[in-house]
């Protein structure tokens, strides 16, 4: 189920019972970011954060996923929720950097301006990542 909304608040949301198909929505999210009036969000960072967070749900909490893109006038946030066992934020590189897992949240923390994990009351968790942005007006003033 897709919804496109604007004005400050929810810009876009996507929910599905199968997290593995959510990766296909990445470019739709980027298109919504491009159309968000007054903001210029780093599209590379947005793609990386989206891919890592959705990939983590696919690997660690397969099943339903709830993705929301929000703007409060100060930041653009990507929220990715799941129904898995929940976890604590540990955004550091694993000791063995060649290991197959353990780098995703570190990568997200490098591309996002702020990352936090919110545990749901019953089951699952939501990762909230602020995407790097800069108001368009400020960009034109710094050129």
N, C-alpha and C positions, 0 to 999 in steps of 0.2 A: 504494500500500500504506500503510495507516494503522495506527499502534500507539498505544494509550494506556497509559501507565505512571505510577506515582507512587512516592512515597518519594523521598528525595533522589537525584538522578541524572537519567536521561532521563524527562521528563514526557510528551513527545509527539514523534513523528517522522513525516515524510512524504517519500516518495521517488516520483519518477515520471520516465519517459523524456522527457516533454514539459513543460518549465518553464512554458509558457503556461497550463496548466491549474492550476498551483499557487496562483495568486491566489485561486481559489475556496475555498481552505482557510483563509483569514484568520480568518473568524468561528469556525471550529472551534478554532483556536489560542487565540483570546480566551476561548472557553468553558472550555478546559483551564486557562487562567490564573485564571479566576474560581473554579474548583474546587480550586485548589492551596492546600491547608490551611496557614494560618499566614502567607500573603503576600497583599498587595494590590498588584498591578502596575498601573501607569498604562496603562489600556486604549487610550487615544488614542495614546500613545507606541508601544505594541506594534503597533497597526495601521499607523502611519506607517512604522516601522522594517521591518516585514514587507513592506509594499507596495513600499517603495523598494528593498529588497534583492532581492526576487523580480523586480521590474521590471527591475533591472540585469541579472539573469541572462537574462531574456527578450530584452533589447536587445543584450547584449554576448556572451553565451555560450549561445545557444539549444540546447536538448537536455536531457540529464538534469539533475535538481536533487535535492539532498538537504537537507532542512530538519529541524533538531532543536531542541527546546526543553529546556533542562537547568536544574537547580537544584542548587547545591552547599551550600545552607544559608546562604550569604552573598550570592549573587546569582542572578538568573534570566537565562540566556543564550539568545539566539536565534542559531543557527548556520545559515548558508546556504552550501552548497557547490555548485560547478558543475564542468564539464569543459572550460571555456574556456581561453584562453591565459594566464590569471593576470594580476595587476596589482599595483601598489603603492598603498597607501592615500594618497590625496590629498584630504583632507576640507576643501577650501576652496571658496569661491564662485569661479566663473569670472569673468574680467574683464568679460565681457559677460553680465550676469545675465538678459538676454532670450533668450540662446542656448537652443536646444532641449535641450541636454544639459549634463551636468557638475555638476549640483546635488545629485544623489542621495546621495552619501556625505556631503556637507556636512549635508544634512537629517538623515541618520541620526545623525551625530555630535552634532547639536543635541538629539535626542530620547533617545539612548542615553547611559548614564553612562560607557561605555568601548567603543571600537571598534578592532578589529585585523583584519588580513588575514593568513591563513596560506596559503602556497603549498603545494600538494600535491606529493608527491615526483615524480609522473609528469606529470600534466596537471591543470589547473584550480586553483581557489583556494577558500578558505572564509573568509567574513566572520563574525566573532564579535562580536555586539553585546550588551552587558549592558543589560537593560531596567531602567528606574527602578522600584524597589520599596521597600516599607517594611513591616516585620513588623506584622501587625494589632495585636499587643499594644502596640507602640510608638505606633501611631495612637491607641489608646484612652487611653494615658497622657498624650498631648499635648493632649487636648481639654479 
